[in-house]
Amino acid sequence: MTAKKILLLGKNGQLGWELQRALAPLGELIALDRHEGGDLGDADRLWATLKQQRPDVIVNAAAYTAVDKAESEPELAQRINAQGPGVLAEYAAGQNALLLHYSSDYVFDGSGEAPRGEDAPTGPLSVYGQSKLDGELAIRASGCAHLILRTSWVYAARGGNFAKTMLRLASEREQLKVIADQIGAPTGADLLADLSAHLLRATLARPELSGTYHAVAGGETSWHAYARHVIEFARARGTPIKVAPEQILAIPTSDYATPAQRPLNSRLSTAKLKKAFGLTLPHWQQGVERMLTEIL
């Protein structure tokens, strides 16, 4: 594989930060944030950036991710999550470039208990979910070579995350209430970034691997069990924890009203990715404990 010019958008997000590390060995990496010409919400400037940089590979780690706020900002969510990726795809199709884009379990309705395959029927419950689905559809409609990675429950050591919030609350309060009927797999941005590099390298060599894949850590858990695991791991390492284990209470989603409806079942089957690329996806606890070791 000859060296490629790679354009990374969203360089300062949790995933973008890890991608700067993981993609560096693949070629010349140009990493931009939205103030540097990588704003998905500004189609004209985005197109100008693409024409100026002329990348062989585009990696889009930028997105509108404010799930609840999207309910009152549907046009902005649509512009960033659907129209922006459409511009990237149009460029990629015209220049024979490869586009890697990240999507979400929110494209599904979260019903049932089985892990969703890539071909399962979609049915977003929220404006955010619909915008992510529309982004996928725009990419496929362009005919460009692409990798769409659907993921869920992404976290990183850098920036805010669920584990840090739980640890802060556990040090301040004597009781916590955490949702127990949403099930998924916490997935590290570092794992996603490393997977991305492997998938890009393979797909550049074998274009027939182009397509949509589910990319999440192994296993499954609830937000409640996730919180307990984080707090007990920290307690065992001497972190001051005020809340007693039996005071981390399990509640249903219905007890915690939010503007956007969340899917209860965020399980994603990764069989297709593992078979196509010959990769192993480590258990979610492995990544979470590594992240906790870094921040504690």
MIBAKE-201858 format. One line per 10 residues: their letters; for each residue z, y, x of N, C-alpha, C. Coordinates in steps of 0.001 Angstrom, whole numbers, plus 500000, padded with zeros to 6 digits. Atoms other than C-alpha are relative to their C-alpha. Example, Ala and Ser with C-alpha at 12.3 -4.5 7.8 and 13.67 -1.06 7.14 Angstrom:
BEGIN
AS) 500000/498810/500890/507800/495500/512300/500000/501200/500900  499940/498810/499180/507140/498940/513670/500730/501090/499230
This chain:
BEGIN
MTAKKILLLG) 500000/498804/500841/500000/500000/500000/500000/501243/500874  500021/498758/499225/499002/503350/501498/501031/500973/499436  498998/499021/500412/501479/506221/501362/499471/500834/498832  500375/499257/501188/501436/508053/498047/500735/501332/499943  499299/498751/500280/502305/511557/496957/500692/499828/498645  499196/500255/501195/505119/511265/494411/500619/501303/499517  499388/498819/500609/506132/514073/492049/501143/499548/499106  498813/500322/500778/509684/513727/490702/500446/501235/499223  499503/498924/500856/510735/515905/487763/501427/499690/499561  498605/500199/500390/514387/516432/486830/500860/499582/501175
KNGQLGWELQ) 499373/500475/498753/515643/516146/490410/501523/500144/500012  498569/499731/499923/519146/517478/489705/500834/499272/498941  499252/500801/500966/520085/515198/486824/500631/498790/500682  499334/501164/499416/522190/512069/487342/498982/499000/500549  501032/500942/499568/519109/509860/487545/499107/500617/501073  500862/499319/499039/516973/512412/489378/500606/500047/501392  499311/499944/498712/519583/512728/492126/499886/498666/500737  500109/501330/499394/519559/508961/492735/498549/499659/500353  501417/500264/499731/515760/508824/492523/499526/500671/501284  500390/499336/498748/515461/511316/495387/500258/499082/501187
RALAPLGELI) 499669/500964/498945/517138/508680/497557/499089/498775/499937  500686/501289/500139/515402/505590/496156/498488/500092/500211  501457/499867/499913/511835/506955/496090/499518/500447/501377  500397/499418/498708/511847/508527/499565/499184/499050/500883  500787/500884/499131/510559/505391/501378/498589/499683/499487  501289/500385/500598/507546/505067/499031/498852/500943/500347  501070/499054/499688/505640/508142/500154/500525/501413/500144  499610/498582/499932/505652/511942/500295/500598/500389/498657  499295/499716/501246/508232/512975/497703/500145/501505/499787  499818/498612/500417/508023/516350/495939/500937/499957/498799
ALDRHEGGDL) 499003/500050/501070/511175/516787/493821/500226/501404/499445  499885/498688/500648/511357/519657/491309/501003/499972/498865  499240/499846/501237/513744/520940/488691/499203/500927/499073  500798/499244/500978/512715/522956/485639/499731/501438/500440  500222/498629/499512/513025/526274/487495/498928/500058/501083  500966/500069/498898/510530/525100/490124/498627/499519/499530  501294/500419/500535/507598/524335/487836/500028/498655/499309  499890/501314/500630/508950/521092/486401/500595/500039/498608  499435/499850/501352/509904/522389/482940/499105/499312/498977  500788/500738/500994/508717/519867/480342/499745/500819/498739
GDADRLWATL) 500156/499172/501194/509110/522536/477678/498960/501092/500136  501011/498964/499741/506480/524812/479268/498714/499309/500429  501185/500823/499743/503161/522969/478987/499037/500653/500994  500955/499319/499118/501039/525607/480747/500457/499968/501456  499474/500000/498628/503298/525887/483782/500047/498575/500561  499959/501399/499579/503704/522109/483898/498618/499538/500464  501374/500370/499641/499930/521649/483952/499594/500644/501329  500305/499294/498742/499635/524250/486726/500678/499297/501184  499272/500727/498943/502264/522374/488757/499275/498716/500374  500704/501262/499763/500385/519097/488358/498710/500238/500791
KQQRPDVIVN) 501276/499705/499314/497093/520665/489457/500240/500466/501440  499670/499523/498659/498788/522301/492434/500448/498844/500901  499426/501075/499185/500659/519183/493618/499082/498790/500135  500940/501133/500002/497986/516561/492748/500674/498685/500391  499280/501230/499642/500414/513607/492760/499220/498729/499655  500515/501336/500315/499390/509940/492861/500942/499279/499035  498959/500601/500848/502647/509001/491121/500843/501128/499421  499106/499038/500650/504655/511039/488598/501204/499234/499468  498769/500621/500497/508286/510094/487926/500740/501048/499188  499397/499011/500883/509742/511888/484918/501437/499630/499653
AAAYTAVDKA) 498580/500206/500289/513534/511922/485015/500580/501196/499247  499553/498847/500790/513698/515169/483008/499946/499639/498520  499979/500272/501443/514592/515070/479309/500968/500943/499310  499003/499340/500845/516383/516790/476457/500948/498887/499569  499064/501111/500230/519539/514654/476193/501189/500354/499104  498882/499593/500858/521868/516633/473901/499794/499413/498600  500310/500782/501208/521816/514023/471113/500414/500726/498723  499532/499332/501222/523897/515944/468583/499323/501354/499804  500615/498671/500088/522434/519370/469384/498549/499910/499518  501395/500179/500393/518935/517978/468826/499816/500073/498485
ESEPELAQRI) 500093/499962/501459/519691/517731/465096/499728/501423/499494  500235/498606/500394/519647/521552/464961/498946/500677/500880  501066/499468/499135/516984/522011/467694/498836/499010/500086  501028/501049/499957/514274/519525/466676/498733/500406/500730  501233/499557/499339/511383/521640/467950/500139/499941/501520  499779/500018/498552/512908/521988/471421/500047/498559/500513  499928/501420/499599/513739/518268/471620/498608/499388/500030  501352/500536/500092/510186/517443/470569/499115/500522/501147  500818/499393/498952/508654/519845/473077/500299/499355/501357  499601/500536/498689/510638/518451/476023/499814/498483/500079
NAQGPGVLAE) 500003/501465/499947/510810/514752/475095/498679/499357/499579  501255/500591/500484/507391/514245/473491/498770/500729/500551  501195/499254/499572/504917/517042/474255/499905/500084/501529  499988/499943/498536/505954/517379/477918/499492/498705/500627  500530/501271/499492/505490/513663/478679/498530/499791/499646  501411/500083/500371/502179/513907/476818/499110/500726/500996  500734/499247/498973/501008/516541/479318/499924/499186/501297  499981/500823/498787/502076/514315/482231/499017/498838/499873  500869/501150/500231/500220/511376/480695/498526/500399/500014  501389/499514/500020/497062/513429/480111/499492/500226/501422
YAAGQNALLL) 500366/499799/498594/497049/514465/483761/499801/498652/500690  500058/501309/499341/497757/510888/484932/498727/499251/499625  501207/500690/500471/494909/509513/482800/498752/500577/500666  501175/499347/499423/492442/512066/484178/499873/499826/501500  500003/500066/498534/493447/511643/487822/500304/498601/500533  499707/501380/499601/494123/507882/487852/501337/499900/500736  498647/500041/499430/497785/508513/488669/500866/499050/499177  499048/500885/500687/500727/506263/487735/501192/500827/499535  498878/499260/500588/503401/507704/485417/501163/499067/499704  498762/500711/500344/506988/506407/485300/500850/500923/499147
HYSSDYVFDG) 499266/499189/500976/508949/507676/482285/501177/499189/499463  498799/500674/500495/512416/506878/480943/500198/500265/498510  499730/499877/501431/513110/506193/477288/501370/499404/499698  498633/500250/500430/516107/505050/475289/500091/498926/498924  499725/500930/501102/517637/502403/473036/500035/500728/498656  499952/499220/501244/517789/505244/470478/498672/499967/499231  501258/500158/500746/514164/504441/469544/500151/498901/498943  499739/501070/500975/515659/501485/467594/501049/500441/498988  499041/499621/501063/517787/501526/464430/501394/499413/500214  498673/500517/499679/520676/499594/466004/500545/498974/499042
SGEAPRGEDA) 499525/501013/500952/520847/496955/463275/500127/498646/500696  499859/501360/499492/521853/493324/463843/500836/499906/501254  499199/500235/498796/523473/491825/466918/499189/499431/501152  500832/500584/498944/520541/490399/468901/499457/501084/500918  500641/499043/499081/519195/492119/472013/498549/500237/499587  501372/499650/500372/515951/493961/471256/499036/499721/501155  501087/500115/499045/512760/492969/473046/499129/501238/499950  500856/498819/499918/510118/495508/474025/499109/500167/498776  500907/499945/501147/507947/494619/471024/500719/500081/498653  499247/499917/501257/510738/494875/468433/499630/501280/499252
PTGPLSVYGQ) 500333/498801/500782/510068/497320/465562/500954/501156/500326  499177/498815/499747/511285/500856/466292/500434/500611/498663  499503/499342/501211/513223/502979/463798/501118/500956/500352  498960/499070/499532/515057/505979/465267/500871/500527/498855  499042/499495/500992/518173/507206/463438/500228/501505/500144  499672/498606/499677/518193/510700/464973/498762/500752/500468  501069/499140/499464/516002/513632/466007/499740/499646/501462  500148/500381/498595/516663/512714/469633/499215/498699/500124  500680/501287/499947/515599/509094/469059/498528/500107/499641  501390/499814/500409/512430/510200/467277/499202/500702/501089
SKLDGELAIR) 500709/499281/498935/511549/512602/470098/499704/499077/501182  500231/500953/498912/511946/509817/472667/498892/499017/499629  501064/500902/500454/509769/507494/470599/498645/500700/500038  501261/499250/499988/507106/510198/470202/499487/500194/501430  500394/499912/498592/507116/510625/473986/499332/498713/500472  500604/501306/499673/506435/506906/474417/498593/499895/499422  501283/500132/500698/503617/507033/471864/498924/500873/500652  500954/499097/499346/501985/510020/473598/499507/499407/501318  500375/500604/498714/502021/508200/476945/499032/498843/499776  500878/501152/500254/500495/505021/475519/498637/500457/499482
ASGCAHLILR) 501257/499524/500591/497876/506966/473561/499063/500596/501048  500817/499361/498967/496683/508699/476752/499130/499000/500753  500716/501016/499237/495527/505438/478280/500317/499998/501479  499672/499948/498567/497145/506283/481623/500756/498748/500438  499163/501059/499429/498671/503676/483923/501443/500494/499946  498634/499502/500199/502367/503861/483111/501036/498890/500047  498806/500817/500174/505812/502345/483288/500941/500811/499132  498981/499383/500848/508139/503228/480410/501221/499104/500078  498760/500770/499896/511708/502110/481087/500984/500478/498938  498956/499695/500985/514012/502026/478078/501347/499557/500565
TSWVYAARGG) 498684/500320/499460/517643/502164/479116/501081/500474/499037  498901/499589/500888/521094/502852/477644/501263/500287/500804  498636/499779/499494/524575/504178/478398/500001/500313/501508  500160/499698/498571/523556/505734/481736/501180/500840/500508  498904/499256/499368/526307/506976/484063/499701/500135/501483  500086/499854/498545/526645/508147/487661/501313/500552/500516  498789/499439/499390/529428/509062/490071/499926/501523/500020  500212/498551/499935/527911/512548/490290/499892/500559/498586  500058/499392/501335/528471/514808/487275/500988/499351/499042  499080/500528/501008/530335/514061/484066/499538/498643/499504
NFAKTMLRLA) 500349/501268/500636/530464/510614/482499/501153/499500/499136  499014/500559/500930/532355/508525/479934/501273/499560/500737  498844/500505/499259/534616/506893/482550/500902/501145/500462  499202/498850/499544/535720/510253/483983/500754/500638/498836  499343/499436/501188/536462/511549/480477/501184/499143/499591  498910/500913/500384/538547/508463/479656/501173/500092/500972  498924/499911/499006/540506/508739/482919/500781/501304/499851  499313/498717/500207/541252/512409/482281/500903/499920/498775  499205/500100/501232/542411/511718/478722/501173/499032/500171  498948/501010/499800/544413/508648/479832/501155/500543/500840
SEREQLKVIA) 498941/499391/499183/546349/510842/482283/500757/501088/499229  499403/498899/500770/547126/513441/479574/500660/499536/498702  499587/500396/501347/547712/511484/476360/500715/498650/499989  499303/501277/500159/549908/508657/475130/499232/499042/499097  500808/500866/500856/547267/507343/472740/498536/500451/500053  501432/499721/500043/543464/507098/472801/499368/499192/498875  500763/500717/501014/541081/506156/469986/498546/499949/500468  501342/500173/499447/537762/504717/471155/499189/499067/499107  500891/500754/500890/534799/503393/469164/499772/498579/500520  500090/501404/499606/534606/499595/469173/498817/499258/499380
DQIGAPTGAD) 501088/500728/500676/531578/498791/466982/498607/500416/500469  501288/499754/499333/528824/500208/469222/499982/499137/501259  500061/500968/498907/527686/497574/471720/498784/500271/500876  501098/499765/499070/525592/498123/474841/500384/499586/501409  499750/500330/498594/525450/497850/478631/500019/501276/500830  499948/498844/499103/526688/500709/480832/499100/499752/501211  501032/500193/498969/523872/501219/483347/500051/501143/501003  499867/498982/498962/524279/503055/486642/498671/500663/500336  501203/499283/499576/521782/505740/487621/499504/499471/501341  500408/500566/498702/521801/504167/491100/499198/498719/499799
LLADLSAHLL) 500750/501224/500309/520691/500810/489660/498622/500338/499437  501278/499601/500601/517984/502489/487570/499037/500545/501052  500840/499416/498950/516708/504397/490584/499438/498917/500914  500456/501080/499133/516527/501272/492752/498973/499122/499280  500971/500745/500801/514782/499358/489962/498666/500748/499956  501207/499184/500104/512315/502232/489614/499143/499873/501247  500749/500107/498745/511344/502048/493288/499320/498632/500119  500578/501355/499970/510816/498268/493094/498807/499900/499045  501053/500112/501015/508744/498572/489900/498769/500819/500366  501131/499168/499585/506596/501410/491227/499196/499325/501099
RATLARPELS) 500684/500628/498870/505804/499595/494455/499175/498808/499517  500701/501179/500516/504862/496410/492573/498806/500391/499139  501058/499613/500936/502788/498221/489938/498845/500706/500708  501075/499396/499209/500846/500248/492513/499121/498908/500625  500750/501110/499412/499852/496944/494097/499314/499152/498930  500535/500831/501093/499273/495176/490757/500021/500804/498701  500035/499105/501162/498230/497681/488044/500187/499290/498658  499835/500735/501263/498320/494940/485402/501467/499913/499561  498577/499977/500360/502143/495231/485483/500366/501236/499175  499794/498786/500808/501811/498619/483741/500477/499637/498599
GTYHAVAGGE) 499533/500259/501366/503673/498786/480419/501424/500467/499772  498651/499617/500412/507044/499142/478690/500987/498885/500335  498981/500974/499615/510184/497432/479989/501392/500516/499624  498604/499651/500218/513869/497359/479097/500755/499825/501320  499317/499987/498702/516065/498223/482092/501452/500417/499813  498560/499747/500134/519832/497908/481655/500750/498982/500860  499163/500936/499250/522667/496247/483546/500240/498735/499171  499729/501261/500680/523643/492669/482697/501269/500068/499149  498819/500076/500850/526186/491741/480033/499990/501034/498893  499870/499027/501087/527416/493827/477108/501474/500303/499777
TSWHAYARHV) 498621/499615/500290/530530/495662/475974/499988/501053/498903  499853/498879/500940/531846/498193/473461/500561/501187/500766  499395/498826/499356/532925/501742/474281/501509/499782/500181  498558/500260/499924/536504/500587/473583/500329/499088/501188  499754/500931/498894/536341/497634/475995/499650/500637/501344  500408/499250/498804/534557/499845/478530/501150/500916/500430  498891/499092/499697/537375/502403/478322/501193/499233/500563  498860/500800/499527/540048/499717/478730/499761/499506/501424  500311/500507/498669/538279/498273/481761/500153/501104/501045  499914/498858/499089/538006/501695/483404/501456/500373/500259
IEFARARGTP) 498606/499559/499879/541644/502619/482731/500844/498964/500751  499224/501045/499322/543055/499252/483868/499611/499894/501475  500450/500016/498611/540934/499318/487034/500673/501132/500777  499380/498839/499352/542261/502798/487844/501516/499817/500138  498539/500213/499962/545864/501863/486964/500372/499043/501134  499727/501003/498961/545705/498845/489314/499884/500591/501399  500171/499350/498694/544717/501208/492122/500896/501226/500162  498985/498973/499822/547632/503556/491603/499691/501354/499400  500319/498744/500673/545922/506272/489541/501037/500257/498902  499008/499708/501047/548519/508041/487326/499378/499905/498604
IKVAPEQILA) 500502/500227/501353/547873/506761/483777/501168/500111/499027  498927/499771/500958/549977/507980/480869/499927/499020/498815  500172/500826/501189/548513/505869/478038/500310/498529/500316  499709/501431/499852/549869/502322/477626/498786/499196/499536  501168/500797/500375/547271/499522/477361/499860/499783/498488  500062/500274/501448/548190/498776/473729/499784/501261/499165  500234/498742/500718/547752/502459/472837/498557/500519/500173  501439/499700/499993/544010/502416/473564/499449/499323/498750  500281/500567/501315/543089/501926/469919/498505/499909/499716  501395/500211/500392/539810/500527/468610/499755/500606/498630
IPTSDYATPA) 500357/499410/501297/538160/502556/465823/498525/499748/499708  501415/500133/500342/534882/502190/463909/499273/501335/500148  500827/498803/499902/532013/504652/464304/500222/500925/498806  499818/499216/501233/532659/505768/460715/501209/500934/500072  498819/499140/499842/535991/507290/461867/499731/501215/500893  500285/498944/499033/534246/509595/464342/498657/500632/499645  501229/499393/500519/531717/511839/462613/499310/500851/501067  500812/499186/499090/528889/513326/464710/498738/500422/499251  501227/499559/500675/525779/515317/463693/498885/498949/500035  501057/501013/499864/523479/512553/465002/500584/498606/499822
QRPLNSRLST) 499571/501381/500187/523778/508936/463924/499680/499178/501247  500184/500858/498824/524257/506465/466801/499656/498578/499582  500235/501421/500283/522829/502932/466890/501243/499171/500326  498854/500874/499733/525563/500290/466623/499635/498930/501023  500457/501040/499076/523516/497687/468485/499043/500605/501018  500837/499447/498926/522223/499048/471791/499605/498918/501004  500363/501099/499097/521602/495609/473297/498483/499990/500215  501416/500067/499642/518255/495482/475129/499753/498751/500844  500344/501186/499223/516701/492232/476367/499197/500401/501235  500692/499665/498745/515620/492470/480017/499192/498811/500534
AKLKKAFGLT) 500720/501205/499558/513855/489071/480148/498618/500338/500540  501367/499647/499582/510409/490686/480448/499997/500610/501399  499938/499338/498695/511375/492890/483405/500345/498997/501098  499566/500963/498982/513160/490085/485270/498880/499021/500350  501085/500951/499757/510216/487712/484846/498820/500661/500723  501182/499330/499431/507469/490237/485682/500211/500403/501456  499768/499431/498672/509121/491643/488805/500894/499140/500883  499173/500899/499193/511352/488776/489950/501299/500623/500458  498776/499279/499631/514499/490902/489888/501220/499460/499257  498725/500345/500629/518160/490276/489067/500679/501295/499563
LPHWQQGVER) 499282/498820/500486/520169/492727/486968/501499/499697/500025  498572/500298/499856/523844/492792/488026/500787/500338/498740  499140/499770/501149/526634/492696/485437/500496/501444/499987  499617/498585/500124/527665/496115/484113/501297/500317/500727  498702/499727/499369/531212/495749/485489/499865/500270/501493  500220/499830/498565/529890/495530/489045/499681/501458/500330  500387/498618/499760/528254/498955/488857/501091/500993/499651  498918/499105/500434/531114/500589/486965/501124/500008/501036  498902/500077/499013/533687/499353/489489/499599/500667/501325  500490/499313/498794/531531/500603/492364/500104/501506/499820
MLTEIL) 499922/498571/500301/531305/504020/490701/501469/500469/499998  498583/499627/500060/535077/504060/490046/500613/500053/501404  499509/500011/498616/535803/503159/493680/499601/501283/500723  500511/498776/499381/533721/506173/494660/500751/501245/499516  499399/498769/500543/535447/508677/492360/501527/500014/500028  498529/500021/500049/539084/507503/492454/500617/500412/501336
